[in-house]
Amino acid sequence: MSQQLPDPQNQQSINSVNNGSDYVGGDKTTVSNIQNSEVVAIGRGAIAAKGNVTIYKGEAYPRLNYRIEILELVKFYTQTFVGRRAEIPQLIEFSAQKSPGYLLVEAVAGFGKSALMYQLLHLHETGSWKSHLKPYLLYFFIRQQGNRNTPVSFLQALNSQLLEILNLSGGVPNELSVLRNQFSELWSQALLLANREQPLLLLVDGLDEMAVGGDVTIADLLPSLTFYTHVIVTSRPNPEPLQLVSLEHSLKKAHILRLQKFDQSDIKALLQKYTNSVEIVANLSLRILEITKGEPLFARFVCQDVAAKGEPALSQLEKNPPADVEAYFQEQLKQLASVSDEEGEIAWNILGLLVVTLGGITIEEMAEVLKENKRKVRKAIDLIQRFLLGDSQVTLMHLQLRKVLTEEFSHRDQVENRQKLLDFCAYWQKHHSRYALAYYAQHLVEA
């Protein structure tokens, strides 16, 4: 049963459903008690109440469960989150202000912008938001992989979340123009919900990864604000994020928070995530800080090395210290490539496959694609587990790692691996692969 959108100023009415006679139209679509409004059919399975919100119902309009889509990412980033003791209170305080506005979190790659946004989401969901003013929260993490960086993916995720916040039925369309209209309607109603006790906060991570070249970008869709509404955007400094929007856009006037390098206390906290050794934490944290220069992603991997192998691992790195995390990745991959046994070869092939996958893929699916024994694939993954993200479905853990790996595999290697994925996806009816169902169409477009 569909609903007329109640008075957004009245939260109680937002959560109520009117009962009464139904108007049926489109594809099994109903609307109840549209009073003093003209009901208009809008395409297959969609209806609209003039002056309210268009409700899209039927199989053609699924609602995206975006929180499930990013489940593995949230788990990965929050398990080992450390630091940002000053930044988190600043962001929470910003979200509670009456004056609306944008805040830009800016840092180079590997400094923890995404980790910070996932941590805010985690704090909100676990009741750890350090303010009595807990906002309505919307979020989107822009990713090049899997084309999760397009205006359509952005609006489908946000519109689905807005439907939840407004307690409305129905789903979301696929066409950009219709999605924009839906977002305009839903965002307007969400703005009316925002108040002193419960502001409205939108998190948009990774503006530097958004797709460009089309008529519309995600930056063009960043919304206008009213009292008690705020948007936090993260980006690398290049491309210059404030140049991605028009002169009159509110992002131009954004407050800017630049993330700094880790200090020794952050390194100690990171070490404590990986080891219970008080001696290692006390005696080696300063040396780790010196070799990594406090770069968070670099420090994370060196702390893992030291926790697993002790002081000798750090001494070895100090003999020929990598310039940055990319140089560290290159050295680690060189060591893996030198492993001549079967497991090493399979591990290398897995990394080559993950360079061209469009999203998370299971061990069983990888075994099918590579035509390897599943047990051997599982054992090979143990060699490269620290470079991967996810449990049931895995992907590469960071864009910088993907960049380094892309340079390690030739164009021919990548073409061959894409063809293997395409051949595997073609038999989706046989194996019912989740990966094939999610990405087969995109692989066909890219072929």
Legacy VTK file of the C-alpha trace (Angstrom):
# vtk DataFile Version 3.0
C-alpha trace
ASCII
DATASET POLYDATA
POINTS 447 float
0.000 0.000 0.000
1.313 3.384 -0.945
0.974 6.530 1.112
0.143 10.169 0.627
3.057 12.088 2.047
1.840 13.608 5.342
2.836 16.972 6.729
6.656 16.772 6.972
6.596 19.063 9.986
4.759 16.362 11.915
6.987 13.328 12.493
4.105 11.319 13.912
2.137 11.719 10.715
5.212 10.747 8.660
5.155 7.361 10.370
1.440 6.732 9.891
-0.306 4.971 7.029
-3.749 6.022 5.931
-6.280 3.246 5.393
-9.106 3.453 2.917
-10.101 2.726 -0.625
-7.301 2.171 -3.095
-6.674 3.538 -6.552
-5.011 0.897 -8.682
-2.860 1.778 -11.677
0.228 0.718 -13.578
1.931 -2.506 -12.537
0.144 -3.615 -9.357
0.485 -0.115 -7.996
-1.850 1.332 -5.392
-2.306 4.657 -3.692
-4.502 5.266 -0.671
-6.529 8.276 0.338
-5.000 10.921 -1.920
-7.138 13.759 -0.728
-7.564 16.976 -2.707
-4.920 15.831 -5.164
-4.988 14.735 -8.750
-3.657 11.209 -9.252
-1.567 10.927 -12.393
0.029 7.819 -13.945
3.735 8.310 -14.614
5.101 5.420 -16.670
4.799 1.723 -15.958
4.245 0.968 -12.294
4.516 4.558 -11.105
1.961 6.998 -9.754
2.054 10.534 -8.488
-0.086 12.670 -6.249
0.150 16.220 -7.519
1.776 18.444 -4.940
3.232 15.482 -3.017
5.801 12.824 -3.888
5.858 10.470 -6.844
5.725 6.840 -5.735
7.324 4.256 -8.038
6.119 0.695 -7.483
6.483 -2.636 -9.219
9.340 -4.880 -10.284
10.734 -2.192 -12.575
11.440 0.051 -9.558
13.438 -1.846 -6.914
14.710 -0.060 -3.838
18.470 -0.299 -3.368
19.690 -1.646 -0.032
22.804 0.480 -0.099
23.778 -0.314 3.482
24.100 -4.004 2.584
26.111 -3.073 -0.506
28.771 -1.355 1.603
28.619 -3.825 4.501
32.086 -5.302 3.934
33.617 -1.838 3.546
32.160 -0.611 6.831
33.443 -3.711 8.614
36.907 -3.395 7.091
37.434 0.279 7.859
35.959 0.356 11.354
37.760 -2.730 12.715
41.157 -1.015 12.669
40.173 2.653 12.828
42.483 4.789 14.972
43.265 8.461 15.383
41.340 11.540 14.257
40.609 12.436 17.885
40.286 16.119 16.993
38.544 15.755 13.629
35.579 13.596 14.674
34.277 16.060 17.309
34.669 18.893 14.767
32.567 17.046 12.215
29.890 16.125 14.743
29.743 19.708 15.996
29.475 20.974 12.412
26.511 18.669 11.739
24.553 20.120 14.668
24.790 23.797 13.704
21.694 25.752 12.774
23.477 27.508 9.936
23.522 25.221 6.867
26.677 24.540 4.956
29.222 22.286 3.292
32.432 20.994 4.828
35.237 19.613 2.654
37.559 16.990 4.164
40.674 17.132 2.009
43.781 14.940 1.956
46.006 13.047 -0.433
45.430 9.342 -1.086
45.992 7.000 1.833
45.317 9.541 4.582
42.061 7.988 5.764
39.296 10.115 4.257
37.086 7.115 3.578
37.956 5.531 6.921
36.818 8.714 8.647
33.471 8.715 6.818
32.865 5.035 7.557
33.688 5.736 11.201
31.069 8.505 11.333
28.517 6.062 9.915
29.596 3.456 12.480
29.285 5.912 15.365
25.827 6.928 14.194
24.606 3.332 13.910
26.063 2.095 17.197
24.708 4.893 19.384
28.175 6.399 19.875
27.440 9.773 18.276
28.994 12.169 20.777
26.158 14.642 20.713
22.566 14.675 21.934
21.685 15.975 18.466
21.857 12.785 16.394
21.091 13.667 12.764
19.147 11.965 10.035
22.058 10.468 8.100
22.441 9.909 4.360
25.642 8.673 2.742
27.287 7.694 -0.523
30.801 6.415 -1.199
31.924 7.246 -4.730
33.989 4.462 -6.268
35.385 4.023 -9.765
35.222 0.251 -9.421
31.892 -1.077 -10.627
30.860 2.365 -11.901
29.714 3.412 -8.440
30.782 6.922 -9.414
27.953 7.945 -11.736
25.004 10.281 -11.194
22.613 7.328 -11.545
24.323 5.246 -8.835
24.498 8.312 -6.569
20.799 9.121 -6.888
19.608 5.533 -6.656
21.425 5.146 -3.335
20.296 8.473 -1.898
16.699 8.208 -3.097
16.420 4.753 -1.545
17.687 6.113 1.775
15.358 9.104 1.588
12.378 6.809 1.076
13.359 5.064 4.307
13.786 8.283 6.263
10.423 9.604 5.034
8.778 6.223 5.706
7.517 5.980 2.138
6.885 2.882 0.053
8.056 2.244 -3.482
11.430 2.135 -5.150
13.655 4.093 -7.487
13.744 4.433 -11.293
16.751 3.884 -13.568
16.645 6.956 -15.819
18.744 9.920 -14.711
16.136 12.577 -15.506
13.445 10.725 -13.536
15.862 10.078 -10.673
16.646 13.792 -10.505
12.971 14.645 -10.273
12.477 12.058 -7.550
15.496 13.338 -5.612
14.202 16.906 -5.818
10.842 15.832 -4.361
12.320 13.659 -1.623
15.081 16.087 -0.658
12.559 18.921 -0.357
10.552 16.855 2.118
13.667 15.784 4.034
14.673 19.434 4.449
11.366 20.025 6.224
12.182 17.244 8.679
15.495 18.804 9.750
15.243 20.645 13.060
17.257 21.593 16.116
16.742 18.224 17.817
17.487 16.189 14.686
19.460 17.863 11.886
19.995 16.357 8.418
23.512 15.262 7.397
24.716 13.956 4.029
28.142 12.279 3.679
29.674 12.096 0.177
33.050 10.361 0.073
35.518 10.487 -2.813
34.424 13.370 -5.020
37.736 13.029 -6.889
36.618 9.584 -8.147
33.362 10.738 -9.729
32.753 10.092 -13.414
33.325 13.121 -15.624
32.679 13.870 -19.259
28.906 13.534 -19.245
26.283 16.254 -19.182
25.835 15.820 -15.418
28.249 14.837 -12.643
27.707 13.954 -9.012
29.071 17.390 -8.097
26.257 18.974 -10.118
23.741 17.036 -8.016
25.004 18.149 -4.603
21.877 19.701 -3.104
20.844 23.065 -1.737
20.464 23.407 2.035
18.287 25.047 4.677
18.586 25.438 8.450
20.013 22.390 10.265
21.136 20.674 7.056
24.771 19.952 6.240
26.910 18.083 3.714
30.369 16.653 4.379
32.344 15.910 1.207
35.756 14.255 0.984
38.223 14.590 -1.862
41.848 14.550 -2.809
43.249 18.017 -3.551
43.634 17.072 -7.223
41.344 17.614 -9.052
40.560 20.783 -7.124
37.157 19.913 -5.615
35.880 23.492 -5.353
36.343 23.874 -9.099
33.959 21.007 -9.822
30.830 23.055 -9.126
29.351 26.294 -10.433
30.304 29.654 -8.952
27.017 29.998 -7.087
27.095 26.532 -5.517
27.349 26.347 -1.717
30.325 23.978 -1.944
32.363 26.995 -3.108
31.996 28.407 0.404
32.753 25.127 2.181
34.724 24.985 5.388
37.881 22.987 4.707
39.326 20.376 7.065
42.683 19.030 5.942
43.703 15.686 7.428
47.175 15.566 8.940
49.689 12.757 9.220
49.624 10.326 12.147
51.664 11.149 15.234
53.357 8.669 17.559
50.239 8.150 19.666
48.332 7.177 16.510
51.085 4.695 15.572
50.899 3.178 19.060
47.121 2.835 18.771
47.523 1.218 15.351
50.104 -1.251 16.664
47.736 -2.201 19.482
45.198 -3.257 16.848
47.626 -5.910 15.599
49.679 -7.009 18.629
49.354 -7.463 22.384
53.082 -6.928 22.866
53.601 -3.952 25.162
57.312 -4.007 24.302
56.710 -3.673 20.557
54.267 -0.805 21.051
56.561 1.069 23.431
59.885 0.515 21.661
59.105 0.480 17.944
56.353 3.077 17.416
58.782 5.980 16.965
60.851 4.058 14.414
57.671 3.191 12.484
56.684 6.851 12.543
60.071 7.824 11.126
60.062 5.299 8.276
56.446 5.971 7.246
56.507 9.729 7.932
53.114 9.251 9.555
51.318 8.398 6.304
48.305 6.434 7.606
48.018 3.716 4.943
51.784 3.162 4.846
51.882 3.028 8.649
49.073 0.455 8.707
51.042 -2.015 6.575
54.328 -1.516 8.416
52.536 -2.041 11.732
51.149 -5.305 10.355
54.665 -6.397 9.349
56.112 -5.548 12.747
53.261 -7.203 14.639
53.701 -10.414 12.613
57.515 -10.611 12.381
58.827 -8.366 15.129
61.755 -5.942 15.106
63.678 -7.745 12.317
60.930 -6.798 9.825
61.369 -3.137 10.726
65.161 -3.358 10.539
64.898 -4.854 7.058
62.684 -1.982 5.897
65.067 0.569 7.410
67.960 -0.741 5.282
66.188 0.386 2.120
63.145 2.405 3.210
60.326 2.760 0.657
59.600 6.355 -0.296
55.867 5.928 0.219
53.109 3.327 0.342
53.167 2.790 -3.421
56.871 1.960 -3.289
56.099 -0.365 -0.392
53.416 -2.128 -2.460
55.824 -2.488 -5.374
58.406 -4.172 -3.157
55.832 -6.510 -1.620
54.561 -7.511 -5.058
58.122 -8.118 -6.246
58.586 -10.537 -3.356
55.321 -12.307 -4.215
56.284 -12.590 -7.881
59.509 -14.310 -6.855
57.578 -17.138 -5.157
57.872 -19.965 -7.664
55.552 -22.568 -6.151
51.990 -23.252 -7.246
50.375 -21.223 -4.460
52.423 -18.162 -5.370
51.444 -18.470 -9.012
47.749 -18.778 -8.163
47.990 -15.825 -5.778
49.514 -13.729 -8.539
46.745 -14.780 -10.933
44.128 -13.837 -8.338
45.591 -10.336 -8.051
45.552 -10.018 -11.834
41.903 -11.016 -11.875
40.989 -8.564 -9.091
42.528 -5.707 -11.082
39.698 -6.030 -13.619
36.765 -7.185 -11.469
33.973 -4.656 -11.066
33.046 -5.556 -7.504
33.341 -8.173 -4.798
33.802 -11.765 -5.971
33.684 -15.000 -3.970
36.403 -17.628 -3.721
34.140 -20.092 -5.526
33.616 -17.627 -8.371
37.339 -16.922 -8.658
38.064 -20.641 -8.806
35.539 -21.007 -11.639
36.938 -18.037 -13.566
40.554 -19.161 -13.193
39.643 -22.847 -13.666
41.485 -23.718 -10.456
40.643 -25.990 -7.541
38.695 -24.074 -4.900
40.881 -25.376 -2.066
44.027 -24.196 -3.869
42.509 -20.760 -4.434
41.604 -20.506 -0.765
45.165 -21.387 0.284
46.651 -18.933 -2.231
44.481 -16.135 -0.863
46.162 -16.590 2.519
49.357 -15.245 0.910
47.678 -11.987 -0.131
44.910 -11.630 2.467
46.301 -8.358 3.829
45.822 -6.752 0.410
42.162 -7.746 0.201
38.910 -6.439 1.590
35.881 -8.545 2.454
35.024 -11.989 3.767
32.334 -13.609 1.628
33.228 -11.427 -1.374
36.688 -9.956 -1.819
38.147 -7.024 -3.675
41.390 -5.027 -3.544
41.637 -3.026 -0.351
42.646 0.392 -1.693
42.752 2.435 -4.875
46.515 2.975 -4.523
47.079 -0.768 -4.460
44.907 -1.128 -7.556
46.985 1.555 -9.258
50.247 -0.268 -8.536
48.824 -3.628 -9.600
47.457 -2.172 -12.835
51.021 -1.207 -13.730
52.260 -4.719 -12.880
49.927 -6.454 -15.341
50.199 -5.797 -19.051
47.328 -4.613 -21.203
47.205 -8.087 -22.730
46.943 -9.675 -19.263
44.048 -7.401 -18.380
42.223 -8.074 -21.642
42.579 -11.818 -21.110
41.264 -11.593 -17.550
38.294 -9.506 -18.648
37.497 -12.154 -21.246
37.659 -14.862 -18.582
35.159 -12.910 -16.492
32.931 -12.352 -19.505
32.975 -16.064 -20.377
32.126 -16.946 -16.774
29.267 -14.439 -16.600
27.760 -15.773 -19.819
26.780 -18.936 -17.926
25.044 -17.093 -15.077
21.902 -19.199 -15.519
23.952 -22.313 -14.776
25.859 -21.201 -11.677
23.627 -18.334 -10.440
26.697 -16.289 -9.583
26.007 -13.092 -7.659
28.941 -11.468 -9.395
27.564 -12.382 -12.830
24.084 -11.131 -11.966
25.497 -7.831 -10.738
28.118 -7.097 -13.405
27.504 -9.147 -16.557
25.783 -6.267 -18.335
28.634 -3.902 -17.540
31.231 -6.411 -18.755
29.299 -6.671 -22.030
29.363 -2.890 -22.432
33.110 -2.779 -21.789
33.907 -5.729 -24.094
LINES 1 448
447 0 1 2 3 4 5 6 7 8 9 10 11 12 13 14 15 16 17 18 19 20 21 22 23 24 25 26 27 28 29 30 31 32 33 34 35 36 37 38 39 40 41 42 43 44 45 46 47 48 49 50 51 52 53 54 55 56 57 58 59 60 61 62 63 64 65 66 67 68 69 70 71 72 73 74 75 76 77 78 79 80 81 82 83 84 85 86 87 88 89 90 91 92 93 94 95 96 97 98 99 100 101 102 103 104 105 106 107 108 109 110 111 112 113 114 115 116 117 118 119 120 121 122 123 124 125 126 127 128 129 130 131 132 133 134 135 136 137 138 139 140 141 142 143 144 145 146 147 148 149 150 151 152 153 154 155 156 157 158 159 160 161 162 163 164 165 166 167 168 169 170 171 172 173 174 175 176 177 178 179 180 181 182 183 184 185 186 187 188 189 190 191 192 193 194 195 196 197 198 199 200 201 202 203 204 205 206 207 208 209 210 211 212 213 214 215 216 217 218 219 220 221 222 223 224 225 226 227 228 229 230 231 232 233 234 235 236 237 238 239 240 241 242 243 244 245 246 247 248 249 250 251 252 253 254 255 256 257 258 259 260 261 262 263 264 265 266 267 268 269 270 271 272 273 274 275 276 277 278 279 280 281 282 283 284 285 286 287 288 289 290 291 292 293 294 295 296 297 298 299 300 301 302 303 304 305 306 307 308 309 310 311 312 313 314 315 316 317 318 319 320 321 322 323 324 325 326 327 328 329 330 331 332 333 334 335 336 337 338 339 340 341 342 343 344 345 346 347 348 349 350 351 352 353 354 355 356 357 358 359 360 361 362 363 364 365 366 367 368 369 370 371 372 373 374 375 376 377 378 379 380 381 382 383 384 385 386 387 388 389 390 391 392 393 394 395 396 397 398 399 400 401 402 403 404 405 406 407 408 409 410 411 412 413 414 415 416 417 418 419 420 421 422 423 424 425 426 427 428 429 430 431 432 433 434 435 436 437 438 439 440 441 442 443 444 445 446
